[in-house]
Amino acid sequence: MKISYITESRDRDACLAMLCASVFGREAGLAPLVEFAGVSRLLEQESARIVALFDDNRKLCSVALLTLEVEGRGVALRLLATPEKKRGRGHGRRLVTRLGESTAMRVTTADPRLEAFFTTFGLARWYRHAGSDLRTGFNERSSVDALSQAPEVVNFQEDAVLRAFKRDPAVFERYKTRFAEGLEHFNTLT
């Protein structure tokens, strides 16, 4: 098993489309496409990275989207997915665990089951967001002892993406096409 950054644009679009479709679901309205468009810009600005675990035959086993902290010292695990035909074999766990061995990492969730799941990956220190169900977990490599100490994570404005889609239908169509083509191309990577 080998971990690699996905840098080639067609493969990157394919992985991002699969991540968005898997995490948000195919019946989630515009949410997967908004995430795809917004994160695409972060990837272009090198504020986010797509990392994958490959088997010995160079077939993709699991994919993670990492966004950088503003200060550049750590990353946030934004999305994680394993292709359907490779689920249940621990590939996602292996990917996140190996990334966490060398990187200060965090993940945010409101789902207690996901919190328990990510705790098994080494994200063991959890802090609740004030006035919210959200909790953020940090791994051992992170020097954060309280949520208030955590640097901001680079993000995008979902509202701005939606406004761009409404203002310019060509932008919407371009991202929709890239998303659909990415999903189609993803099957060649697994």
Z-matrix of the N, CA and C atoms (Angstrom, degrees):
N
C 1 1.455
C 2 1.525 1 109.42
N 3 1.323 2 114.55 1 138.57
C 4 1.460 3 120.50 2 -178.21
C 5 1.529 4 109.23 3 -135.87
N 6 1.331 5 115.68 4 143.29
C 7 1.462 6 121.39 5 176.38
C 8 1.522 7 108.40 6 -103.36
N 9 1.340 8 115.75 7 133.85
C 10 1.467 9 120.82 8 178.96
C 11 1.520 10 110.13 9 -140.26
N 12 1.332 11 114.90 10 147.68
C 13 1.461 12 120.09 11 169.95
C 14 1.520 13 107.69 12 -77.43
N 15 1.321 14 116.17 13 142.35
C 16 1.460 15 121.40 14 177.34
C 17 1.526 16 106.65 15 -96.72
N 18 1.318 17 116.80 16 110.75
C 19 1.466 18 120.59 17 -175.11
C 20 1.525 19 113.33 18 -115.00
N 21 1.311 20 118.12 19 -24.93
C 22 1.467 21 120.50 20 179.93
C 23 1.526 22 107.76 21 -68.33
N 24 1.336 23 117.34 22 130.10
C 25 1.469 24 121.04 23 -168.56
C 26 1.528 25 113.52 24 -59.70
N 27 1.313 26 118.87 25 -40.09
C 28 1.470 27 120.18 26 -178.32
C 29 1.533 28 110.40 27 -67.64
N 30 1.328 29 116.68 28 -43.71
C 31 1.467 30 120.24 29 178.15
C 32 1.525 31 110.86 30 -67.12
N 33 1.327 32 116.47 31 -36.75
C 34 1.467 33 120.84 32 179.12
C 35 1.524 34 110.28 33 -64.87
N 36 1.341 35 117.41 34 -45.08
C 37 1.466 36 120.56 35 176.13
C 38 1.524 37 110.85 36 -60.32
N 39 1.336 38 116.57 37 -40.28
C 40 1.466 39 120.73 38 -179.74
C 41 1.526 40 110.82 39 -62.75
N 42 1.315 41 116.55 40 -46.59
C 43 1.469 42 120.35 41 -179.84
C 44 1.523 43 111.34 42 -66.02
N 45 1.323 44 116.64 43 -42.05
C 46 1.463 45 119.90 44 179.71
C 47 1.526 46 110.87 45 -65.14
N 48 1.320 47 117.63 46 -41.69
C 49 1.468 48 120.73 47 178.38
C 50 1.527 49 110.60 48 -61.60
N 51 1.334 50 117.30 49 -43.73
C 52 1.458 51 120.73 50 178.75
C 53 1.528 52 110.82 51 -63.64
N 54 1.333 53 116.89 52 -43.69
C 55 1.462 54 120.17 53 178.35
C 56 1.528 55 110.65 54 -58.40
N 57 1.327 56 116.73 55 -48.79
C 58 1.470 57 120.74 56 -178.04
C 59 1.525 58 111.30 57 -63.79
N 60 1.330 59 117.03 58 -44.43
C 61 1.465 60 120.53 59 179.99
C 62 1.525 61 110.90 60 -65.40
N 63 1.323 62 117.25 61 -40.46
C 64 1.469 63 120.80 62 -178.27
C 65 1.520 64 112.24 63 -69.74
N 66 1.322 65 116.69 64 -44.41
C 67 1.460 66 120.49 65 -175.36
C 68 1.529 67 111.61 66 -76.09
N 69 1.333 68 117.33 67 -43.48
C 70 1.466 69 120.38 68 -176.85
C 71 1.521 70 112.47 69 -88.88
N 72 1.309 71 117.69 70 -23.19
C 73 1.462 72 121.89 71 -177.23
C 74 1.512 73 110.97 72 89.64
N 75 1.295 74 114.79 73 155.03
C 76 1.470 75 120.46 74 -176.62
C 77 1.528 76 112.29 75 -79.90
N 78 1.315 77 117.16 76 -10.32
C 79 1.462 78 121.50 77 -179.96
C 80 1.528 79 111.16 78 -108.21
N 81 1.315 80 117.79 79 24.69
C 82 1.467 81 122.05 80 -172.79
C 83 1.523 82 113.29 81 -95.47
N 84 1.315 83 118.05 82 21.83
C 85 1.458 84 120.18 83 179.58
C 86 1.513 85 111.50 84 65.53
N 87 1.335 86 116.12 85 -135.84
C 88 1.461 87 121.09 86 -177.44
C 89 1.526 88 114.01 87 -84.17
N 90 1.323 89 118.25 88 -9.41
C 91 1.472 90 120.74 89 -174.71
C 92 1.532 91 113.53 90 -52.53
N 93 1.352 92 119.74 91 -47.78
C 94 1.471 93 117.87 92 179.76
C 95 1.527 94 112.57 93 -62.97
N 96 1.326 95 117.42 94 -37.90
C 97 1.463 96 120.89 95 -178.81
C 98 1.530 97 111.13 96 -71.32
N 99 1.321 98 117.64 97 -38.15
C 100 1.469 99 121.27 98 177.01
C 101 1.528 100 109.40 99 -63.41
N 102 1.331 101 116.86 100 -44.93
C 103 1.471 102 120.89 101 177.84
C 104 1.531 103 109.85 102 -61.47
N 105 1.320 104 116.69 103 -44.56
C 106 1.470 105 121.55 104 179.64
C 107 1.526 106 110.54 105 -58.52
N 108 1.329 107 117.12 106 -47.85
C 109 1.470 108 121.00 107 -178.29
C 110 1.527 109 111.33 108 -66.29
N 111 1.323 110 117.06 109 -47.02
C 112 1.464 111 120.28 110 -178.56
C 113 1.514 112 112.80 111 -64.63
N 114 1.319 113 116.70 112 -44.03
C 115 1.463 114 120.30 113 -179.98
C 116 1.525 115 110.49 114 -69.75
N 117 1.327 116 117.76 115 -32.54
C 118 1.474 117 120.23 116 176.50
C 119 1.520 118 110.45 117 -55.36
N 120 1.309 119 116.17 118 -41.92
C 121 1.475 120 120.44 119 178.09
C 122 1.530 121 110.84 120 -66.12
N 123 1.330 122 117.32 121 -40.95
C 124 1.466 123 119.93 122 177.59
C 125 1.528 124 110.73 123 -62.38
N 126 1.321 125 116.81 124 -38.76
C 127 1.467 126 120.53 125 178.05
C 128 1.524 127 110.86 126 -64.86
N 129 1.328 128 116.38 127 -41.78
C 130 1.468 129 120.56 128 178.47
C 131 1.525 130 111.02 129 -62.29
N 132 1.327 131 116.59 130 -34.38
C 133 1.468 132 121.88 131 -179.91
C 134 1.533 133 112.04 132 -85.62
N 135 1.326 134 116.72 133 1.68
C 136 1.466 135 123.35 134 -177.86
C 137 1.528 136 112.50 135 59.76
N 138 1.335 137 115.89 136 31.74
C 139 1.461 138 122.19 137 175.94
C 140 1.524 139 111.13 138 -97.60
N 141 1.317 140 115.86 139 -1.81
C 142 1.461 141 122.32 140 178.54
C 143 1.525 142 107.86 141 -144.97
N 144 1.326 143 115.01 142 159.15
C 145 1.466 144 121.21 143 179.56
C 146 1.524 145 108.96 144 -139.94
N 147 1.320 146 115.02 145 145.27
C 148 1.458 147 120.55 146 170.89
C 149 1.521 148 106.82 147 -107.21
N 150 1.322 149 114.77 148 127.20
C 151 1.459 150 121.64 149 -177.47
C 152 1.525 151 107.62 150 -123.74
N 153 1.332 152 115.92 151 139.67
C 154 1.463 153 119.60 152 -178.01
C 155 1.518 154 111.09 153 -131.83
N 156 1.309 155 114.39 154 152.09
C 157 1.458 156 122.73 155 172.55
C 158 1.524 157 107.09 156 -101.27
N 159 1.326 158 116.05 157 125.73
C 160 1.464 159 121.95 158 179.99
C 161 1.521 160 109.81 159 -113.59
N 162 1.328 161 115.64 160 148.71
C 163 1.461 162 119.36 161 173.95
C 164 1.528 163 109.56 162 -83.26
N 165 1.316 164 116.57 163 -176.81
C 166 1.460 165 121.19 164 -176.36
C 167 1.526 166 113.08 165 -67.27
N 168 1.337 167 117.04 166 -16.32
C 169 1.468 168 121.75 167 177.69
C 170 1.524 169 112.40 168 -96.32
N 171 1.331 170 117.10 169 14.07
C 172 1.471 171 124.14 170 -178.78
C 173 1.528 172 112.53 171 62.90
N 174 1.325 173 116.69 172 29.73
C 175 1.460 174 121.67 173 175.47
C 176 1.519 175 108.25 174 -99.40
N 177 1.316 176 115.80 175 134.58
C 178 1.456 177 122.25 176 -175.89
C 179 1.528 178 110.93 177 -68.91
N 180 1.332 179 116.31 178 132.81
C 181 1.468 180 121.92 179 -178.65
C 182 1.528 181 113.46 180 -112.04
N 183 1.325 182 118.22 181 -30.83
C 184 1.461 183 122.11 182 179.46
C 185 1.528 184 108.48 183 -162.16
N 186 1.331 185 115.99 184 151.94
C 187 1.464 186 121.42 185 -175.65
C 188 1.522 187 109.87 186 -134.10
N 189 1.334 188 115.87 187 141.94
C 190 1.465 189 121.86 188 176.73
C 191 1.520 190 109.51 189 -131.54
N 192 1.317 191 115.56 190 143.74
C 193 1.461 192 122.11 191 172.20
C 194 1.520 193 106.79 192 -107.35
N 195 1.316 194 115.79 193 121.80
C 196 1.457 195 122.49 194 178.85
C 197 1.517 196 109.07 195 -112.11
N 198 1.328 197 117.55 196 132.86
C 199 1.458 198 121.09 197 172.95
C 200 1.522 199 107.70 198 -111.39
N 201 1.305 200 115.15 199 143.96
C 202 1.458 201 120.87 200 -175.14
C 203 1.519 202 111.97 201 -81.24
N 204 1.319 203 115.39 202 148.71
C 205 1.454 204 119.85 203 168.49
C 206 1.522 205 107.25 204 -71.34
N 207 1.320 206 116.76 205 151.08
C 208 1.460 207 121.77 206 -179.12
C 209 1.525 208 110.81 207 -55.52
N 210 1.321 209 116.93 208 -38.53
C 211 1.464 210 121.19 209 -178.95
C 212 1.526 211 112.76 210 -80.57
N 213 1.332 212 117.53 211 -8.34
C 214 1.453 213 121.27 212 175.45
C 215 1.515 214 116.65 213 78.11
N 216 1.331 215 118.22 214 10.86
C 217 1.474 216 119.90 215 -177.46
C 218 1.523 217 113.12 216 -89.74
N 219 1.305 218 117.50 217 -21.84
C 220 1.459 219 120.50 218 -176.74
C 221 1.513 220 110.92 219 -148.00
N 222 1.334 221 114.77 220 -177.84
C 223 1.459 222 120.85 221 -178.86
C 224 1.521 223 109.73 222 -133.49
N 225 1.327 224 114.15 223 158.29
C 226 1.461 225 121.10 224 172.04
C 227 1.521 226 107.60 225 -110.97
N 228 1.311 227 116.07 226 132.94
C 229 1.456 228 121.39 227 173.67
C 230 1.522 229 106.25 228 -78.74
N 231 1.325 230 116.53 229 104.25
C 232 1.465 231 121.30 230 -174.96
C 233 1.523 232 111.46 231 -87.60
N 234 1.327 233 116.78 232 -44.62
C 235 1.461 234 121.87 233 -179.88
C 236 1.523 235 109.03 234 -139.85
N 237 1.321 236 115.98 235 146.09
C 238 1.459 237 122.21 236 176.91
C 239 1.518 238 107.59 237 -144.55
N 240 1.332 239 116.51 238 132.31
C 241 1.466 240 119.98 239 177.41
C 242 1.520 241 110.00 240 -153.68
N 243 1.308 242 113.83 241 150.91
C 244 1.457 243 122.44 242 175.08
C 245 1.521 244 106.94 243 -120.22
N 246 1.339 245 117.53 244 134.20
C 247 1.466 246 119.38 245 178.05
C 248 1.531 247 110.56 246 -54.08
N 249 1.319 248 115.66 247 142.86
C 250 1.461 249 121.33 248 -173.17
C 251 1.527 250 113.14 249 -51.36
N 252 1.320 251 117.50 250 -43.48
C 253 1.467 252 119.64 251 -176.18
C 254 1.533 253 113.17 252 -73.27
N 255 1.338 254 117.30 253 -6.24
C 256 1.470 255 120.11 254 -179.63
C 257 1.530 256 112.40 255 -116.19
N 258 1.328 257 116.95 256 7.93
C 259 1.466 258 120.73 257 -178.92
C 260 1.527 259 111.52 258 -71.62
N 261 1.328 260 114.60 259 156.26
C 262 1.454 261 120.64 260 175.95
C 263 1.515 262 114.30 261 82.83
N 264 1.314 263 117.51 262 10.30
C 265 1.470 264 120.95 263 -178.58
C 266 1.529 265 112.41 264 -114.53
N 267 1.333 266 116.98 265 6.17
C 268 1.464 267 120.71 266 176.68
C 269 1.516 268 115.30 267 80.79
N 270 1.344 269 117.34 268 14.46
C 271 1.465 270 119.58 269 -178.12
C 272 1.531 271 112.29 270 -65.61
N 273 1.335 272 117.47 271 -43.30
C 274 1.464 273 120.35 272 178.79
C 275 1.519 274 111.39 273 -62.19
N 276 1.312 275 115.99 274 -43.19
C 277 1.467 276 121.33 275 178.16
C 278 1.527 277 110.02 276 -60.43
N 279 1.327 278 116.77 277 -45.18
C 280 1.467 279 120.86 278 -179.18
C 281 1.528 280 110.41 279 -62.61
N 282 1.331 281 117.00 280 -43.06
C 283 1.466 282 120.81 281 -179.57
C 284 1.528 283 111.04 282 -61.33
N 285 1.322 284 117.20 283 -52.41
C 286 1.467 285 120.72 284 -176.74
C 287 1.528 286 111.12 285 -66.71
N 288 1.312 287 117.18 286 -40.58
C 289 1.467 288 120.20 287 179.51
C 290 1.522 289 110.65 288 -62.19
N 291 1.321 290 116.97 289 -44.62
C 292 1.466 291 119.70 290 -179.49
C 293 1.523 292 111.49 291 -67.49
N 294 1.321 293 117.70 292 -38.65
C 295 1.468 294 120.07 293 176.55
C 296 1.526 295 110.20 294 -62.96
N 297 1.328 296 116.51 295 -42.09
C 298 1.458 297 121.35 296 -178.26
C 299 1.516 298 114.57 297 -67.96
N 300 1.332 299 117.05 298 -17.59
C 301 1.466 300 120.25 299 177.98
C 302 1.524 301 112.22 300 -67.56
N 303 1.330 302 116.74 301 -24.81
C 304 1.466 303 119.64 302 -176.24
C 305 1.526 304 113.57 303 -123.60
N 306 1.325 305 117.92 304 -0.47
C 307 1.459 306 121.27 305 -172.88
C 308 1.520 307 111.16 306 -135.04
N 309 1.328 308 116.39 307 136.65
C 310 1.464 309 120.55 308 170.11
C 311 1.523 310 106.94 309 -69.02
N 312 1.332 311 116.38 310 123.16
C 313 1.462 312 120.24 311 -171.99
C 314 1.518 313 110.91 312 -134.63
N 315 1.329 314 114.36 313 152.50
C 316 1.460 315 122.16 314 175.57
C 317 1.519 316 109.15 315 -140.80
N 318 1.321 317 115.36 316 161.85
C 319 1.460 318 122.05 317 173.34
C 320 1.525 319 107.08 318 -146.74
N 321 1.328 320 116.26 319 145.59
C 322 1.464 321 121.57 320 -179.74
C 323 1.520 322 109.17 321 -121.16
N 324 1.328 323 116.14 322 134.98
C 325 1.459 324 121.16 323 178.65
C 326 1.526 325 109.80 324 -152.80
N 327 1.320 326 115.78 325 158.04
C 328 1.465 327 121.52 326 172.44
C 329 1.529 328 110.17 327 -107.41
N 330 1.315 329 117.27 328 -3.78
C 331 1.461 330 123.14 329 -175.31
C 332 1.536 331 110.45 330 -95.16
N 333 1.339 332 118.17 331 114.84
C 334 1.466 333 120.54 332 -179.76
C 335 1.535 334 113.01 333 -58.26
N 336 1.336 335 117.26 334 -31.80
C 337 1.470 336 119.60 335 178.33
C 338 1.519 337 110.91 336 -66.80
N 339 1.342 338 116.67 337 -39.64
C 340 1.465 339 119.40 338 177.40
C 341 1.525 340 110.85 339 -68.92
N 342 1.322 341 116.23 340 -35.87
C 343 1.468 342 118.96 341 176.46
C 344 1.529 343 110.03 342 -59.66
N 345 1.322 344 117.01 343 -46.60
C 346 1.467 345 120.65 344 178.42
C 347 1.529 346 110.67 345 -62.71
N 348 1.313 347 116.80 346 -40.56
C 349 1.464 348 122.78 347 178.73
C 350 1.525 349 110.60 348 -60.76
N 351 1.334 350 116.95 349 -49.86
C 352 1.461 351 120.43 350 -178.05
C 353 1.531 352 112.36 351 -70.84
N 354 1.314 353 117.40 352 -26.29
C 355 1.463 354 120.04 353 176.14
C 356 1.527 355 110.02 354 -60.53
N 357 1.326 356 116.87 355 -35.57
C 358 1.469 357 119.71 356 179.14
C 359 1.526 358 111.78 357 -69.04
N 360 1.326 359 117.75 358 -13.50
C 361 1.467 360 122.15 359 177.93
C 362 1.521 361 111.62 360 -90.25
N 363 1.330 362 117.35 361 -0.61
C 364 1.457 363 120.25 362 -178.90
C 365 1.518 364 114.08 363 101.41
N 366 1.324 365 117.98 364 2.79
C 367 1.470 366 121.19 365 175.45
C 368 1.531 367 105.87 366 -89.40
N 369 1.325 368 115.34 367 82.69
C 370 1.461 369 120.93 368 -164.82
C 371 1.525 370 115.45 369 -101.58
N 372 1.331 371 118.83 370 -19.25
C 373 1.474 372 120.82 371 -179.70
C 374 1.525 373 108.24 372 -99.70
N 375 1.339 374 116.27 373 113.29
C 376 1.467 375 121.47 374 -175.09
C 377 1.523 376 110.62 375 -113.86
N 378 1.336 377 115.01 376 139.64
C 379 1.465 378 121.98 377 179.73
C 380 1.524 379 109.04 378 -131.94
N 381 1.333 380 115.57 379 136.51
C 382 1.470 381 121.41 380 -179.96
C 383 1.525 382 110.08 381 -85.32
N 384 1.332 383 116.03 382 138.60
C 385 1.461 384 121.94 383 174.46
C 386 1.527 385 107.96 384 -78.02
N 387 1.316 386 117.14 385 136.86
C 388 1.466 387 121.98 386 -179.39
C 389 1.528 388 110.06 387 -61.44
N 390 1.325 389 116.45 388 133.25
C 391 1.455 390 122.09 389 175.96
C 392 1.519 391 114.16 390 65.80
N 393 1.328 392 117.31 391 27.54
C 394 1.460 393 120.60 392 -175.22
C 395 1.524 394 109.67 393 -151.42
N 396 1.324 395 115.68 394 159.98
C 397 1.464 396 120.68 395 173.15
C 398 1.523 397 111.71 396 -84.32
N 399 1.327 398 116.73 397 -7.28
C 400 1.464 399 120.32 398 -177.73
C 401 1.521 400 111.60 399 -68.05
N 402 1.326 401 114.60 400 142.18
C 403 1.461 402 121.91 401 173.75
C 404 1.518 403 107.22 402 -133.61
N 405 1.333 404 116.08 403 143.35
C 406 1.458 405 121.43 404 178.83
C 407 1.517 406 108.84 405 -118.24
N 408 1.324 407 114.76 406 130.03
C 409 1.459 408 121.48 407 178.58
C 410 1.515 409 110.83 408 -108.20
N 411 1.323 410 115.79 409 141.68
C 412 1.464 411 122.48 410 -179.02
C 413 1.521 412 109.29 411 -120.83
N 414 1.326 413 115.87 412 148.94
C 415 1.463 414 119.48 413 176.41
C 416 1.527 415 110.25 414 -89.17
N 417 1.326 416 116.00 415 178.20
C 418 1.469 417 121.08 416 -176.79
C 419 1.520 418 113.14 417 -64.85
N 420 1.316 419 118.46 418 -29.93
C 421 1.468 420 121.49 419 -178.06
C 422 1.528 421 112.04 420 -71.89
N 423 1.321 422 116.71 421 -15.60
C 424 1.461 423 121.04 422 178.63
C 425 1.525 424 109.28 423 -80.65
N 426 1.318 425 116.05 424 137.63
C 427 1.469 426 120.12 425 -179.08
C 428 1.527 427 112.45 426 -92.04
N 429 1.311 428 117.77 427 10.31
C 430 1.464 429 122.51 428 -176.97
C 431 1.527 430 110.42 429 -77.01
N 432 1.341 431 115.55 430 127.74
C 433 1.464 432 121.36 431 176.86
C 434 1.525 433 112.31 432 -110.97
N 435 1.328 434 116.41 433 -4.34
C 436 1.462 435 122.64 434 176.97
C 437 1.523 436 107.17 435 -157.39
N 438 1.315 437 116.56 436 149.66
C 439 1.462 438 120.35 437 -178.20
C 440 1.524 439 111.75 438 -57.98
N 441 1.320 440 116.90 439 -33.43
C 442 1.467 441 120.86 440 -179.76
C 443 1.529 442 112.29 441 -65.00
N 444 1.325 443 117.91 442 -19.97
C 445 1.468 444 121.84 443 178.64
C 446 1.530 445 112.60 444 -84.49
N 447 1.313 446 117.25 445 -13.72
C 448 1.466 447 120.87 446 -174.29
C 449 1.524 448 111.19 447 -73.51
N 450 1.332 449 117.21 448 128.70
C 451 1.464 450 119.80 449 175.62
C 452 1.528 451 109.96 450 -64.42
N 453 1.315 452 116.26 451 154.54
C 454 1.461 453 120.19 452 175.93
C 455 1.516 454 109.89 453 -64.70
N 456 1.324 455 115.08 454 155.08
C 457 1.458 456 121.79 455 175.88
C 458 1.526 457 107.73 456 -104.91
N 459 1.320 458 116.71 457 139.16
C 460 1.462 459 121.21 458 177.82
C 461 1.531 460 108.27 459 -60.47
N 462 1.318 461 116.34 460 136.59
C 463 1.458 462 121.18 461 -176.82
C 464 1.520 463 109.60 462 -145.32
N 465 1.311 464 117.00 463 -179.89
C 466 1.461 465 122.58 464 175.22
C 467 1.522 466 108.33 465 -130.90
N 468 1.312 467 115.86 466 163.18
C 469 1.459 468 122.18 467 -179.26
C 470 1.530 469 109.62 468 -92.50
N 471 1.326 470 117.18 469 109.90
C 472 1.465 471 120.70 470 179.25
C 473 1.523 472 111.06 471 -58.54
N 474 1.343 473 116.71 472 -39.87
C 475 1.467 474 120.47 473 179.74
C 476 1.518 475 111.45 474 -60.70
N 477 1.330 476 117.08 475 -37.93
C 478 1.465 477 120.78 476 179.64
C 479 1.525 478 110.85 477 -65.80
N 480 1.325 479 117.09 478 -38.28
C 481 1.468 480 120.44 479 177.55
C 482 1.525 481 109.73 480 -65.01
N 483 1.331 482 117.07 481 -45.66
C 484 1.467 483 120.34 482 178.71
C 485 1.525 484 111.73 483 -61.63
N 486 1.337 485 116.75 484 -40.71
C 487 1.471 486 119.61 485 177.71
C 488 1.526 487 110.76 486 -63.47
N 489 1.328 488 116.93 487 -40.93
C 490 1.471 489 120.48 488 178.49
C 491 1.523 490 110.44 489 -62.74
N 492 1.325 491 117.21 490 -39.97
C 493 1.464 492 120.69 491 177.75
C 494 1.527 493 111.09 492 -62.56
N 495 1.343 494 117.02 493 -42.29
C 496 1.468 495 120.95 494 -178.76
C 497 1.520 496 111.92 495 -71.96
N 498 1.321 497 115.98 496 -38.63
C 499 1.461 498 121.53 497 -176.78
C 500 1.535 499 111.71 498 -71.54
N 501 1.324 500 116.87 499 -36.68
C 502 1.462 501 120.67 500 -174.81
C 503 1.530 502 109.81 501 -133.65
N 504 1.325 503 117.35 502 94.85
C 505 1.465 504 120.60 503 -179.08
C 506 1.534 505 113.54 504 -56.84
N 507 1.328 506 117.71 505 -25.84
C 508 1.469 507 120.47 506 178.48
C 509 1.529 508 110.64 507 -66.03
N 510 1.329 509 117.12 508 -35.84
C 511 1.467 510 120.98 509 177.30
C 512 1.528 511 109.20 510 -64.79
N 513 1.331 512 115.73 511 -46.10
C 514 1.463 513 120.48 512 177.95
C 515 1.527 514 110.50 513 -57.14
N 516 1.326 515 116.94 514 -48.77
C 517 1.469 516 121.38 515 -178.63
C 518 1.523 517 111.84 516 -63.14
N 519 1.324 518 116.60 517 -38.45
C 520 1.467 519 120.17 518 -179.60
C 521 1.537 520 110.53 519 -63.42
N 522 1.332 521 116.85 520 -46.78
C 523 1.466 522 119.43 521 179.18
C 524 1.529 523 111.54 522 -68.79
N 525 1.321 524 116.57 523 -37.15
C 526 1.466 525 119.90 524 178.14
C 527 1.531 526 110.49 525 -61.69
N 528 1.327 527 116.69 526 -42.00
C 529 1.468 528 121.52 527 178.43
C 530 1.526 529 110.62 528 -65.81
N 531 1.335 530 116.77 529 -45.79
C 532 1.474 531 119.89 530 178.48
C 533 1.525 532 111.10 531 -60.25
N 534 1.331 533 116.16 532 -40.34
C 535 1.460 534 121.05 533 179.68
C 536 1.531 535 110.40 534 -62.99
N 537 1.324 536 116.96 535 -50.09
C 538 1.473 537 121.44 536 -179.03
C 539 1.527 538 111.17 537 -63.35
N 540 1.323 539 116.87 538 -43.73
C 541 1.467 540 120.20 539 178.47
C 542 1.525 541 110.85 540 -65.67
N 543 1.334 542 116.45 541 -35.41
C 544 1.460 543 120.32 542 177.40
C 545 1.517 544 111.78 543 -63.32
N 546 1.339 545 116.48 544 -45.44
C 547 1.467 546 119.66 545 178.19
C 548 1.525 547 110.98 546 -60.43
N 549 1.320 548 115.97 547 -41.12
C 550 1.465 549 120.42 548 179.65
C 551 1.533 550 110.91 549 -64.74
N 552 1.328 551 116.72 550 -44.36
C 553 1.468 552 121.18 551 -178.69
C 554 1.531 553 111.91 552 -69.56
N 555 1.324 554 117.49 553 -27.29
C 556 1.462 555 120.28 554 -176.31
C 557 1.527 556 111.98 555 -56.59
N 558 1.323 557 116.86 556 -37.42
C 559 1.467 558 120.12 557 -178.35
C 560 1.522 559 112.72 558 -59.49
N 561 1.322 560 117.98 559 -25.57
C 562 1.468 561 120.32 560 179.24
C 563 1.529 562 111.56 561 -75.74
N 564 1.325 563 117.33 562 -15.85
C 565 1.466 564 121.24 563 -177.92
C 566 1.525 565 113.06 564 -88.57
N 567 1.332 566 116.54 565 -15.20
C 568 1.467 567 119.91 566 -176.24
C 569 1.502 568 111.07 567 -106.10
